[in-house]
Amino acid sequence: MLQTIINAIRNREYLSFTYSGLRRVVQPAAVGVSTAGTDVLRCYQTAGGHIRPGHEWDLCDLSKISNLSTTGERFAGEPPQYRRGDKGMISIYAEL
């Protein structure tokens, strides 16, 4: 799973997965270790179910992601309001 996410970030490729019971399509922005010590994905959701409408940015615990796959589609540029050096992570494996 981790390598799939790293490759998607490097290739700017959309990811699809289930999280909190909802199917999501996201632009992966960064993956690393959270301040709580768990592997996490910072992503910008572009399609799928939302827990709260208008909540596009999310920090997803990798252990709670299922059915992960790349969509085969690529995105250009960076998601809105993206900043390198995610402050929610103490260590970053890969980032845009």
ChimeraX attribute file (.defattr): number of C-alpha atoms within 10 A of each C-alpha:
attribute: neighborCount
match mode: 1-to-1
recipient: residues
	/A:1	12
	/A:2	15
	/A:3	10
	/A:4	13
	/A:5	24
	/A:6	21
	/A:7	14
	/A:8	23
	/A:9	22
	/A:10	15
	/A:11	14
	/A:12	19
	/A:13	20
	/A:14	23
	/A:15	23
	/A:16	22
	/A:17	18
	/A:18	17
	/A:19	20
	/A:20	13
	/A:21	12
	/A:22	11
	/A:23	17
	/A:24	19
	/A:25	21
	/A:26	23
	/A:27	23
	/A:28	29
	/A:29	25
	/A:30	25
	/A:31	27
	/A:32	23
	/A:33	18
	/A:34	21
	/A:35	13
	/A:36	10
	/A:37	11
	/A:38	15
	/A:39	20
	/A:40	25
	/A:41	26
	/A:42	23
	/A:43	23
	/A:44	23
	/A:45	22
	/A:46	14
	/A:47	13
	/A:48	13
	/A:49	16
	/A:50	15
	/A:51	11
	/A:52	7
	/A:53	7
	/A:54	8
	/A:55	10
	/A:56	16
	/A:57	19
	/A:58	14
	/A:59	16
	/A:60	18
	/A:61	16
	/A:62	19
	/A:63	11
	/A:64	11
	/A:65	18
	/A:66	15
	/A:67	10
	/A:68	18
	/A:69	16
	/A:70	17
	/A:71	14
	/A:72	9
	/A:73	10
	/A:74	14
	/A:75	11
	/A:76	8
	/A:77	7
	/A:78	14
	/A:79	19
	/A:80	9
	/A:81	7
	/A:82	15
	/A:83	13
	/A:84	10
	/A:85	13
	/A:86	17
	/A:87	11
	/A:88	15
	/A:89	22
	/A:90	14
	/A:91	16
	/A:92	19
	/A:93	14
	/A:94	19
	/A:95	18
	/A:96	19
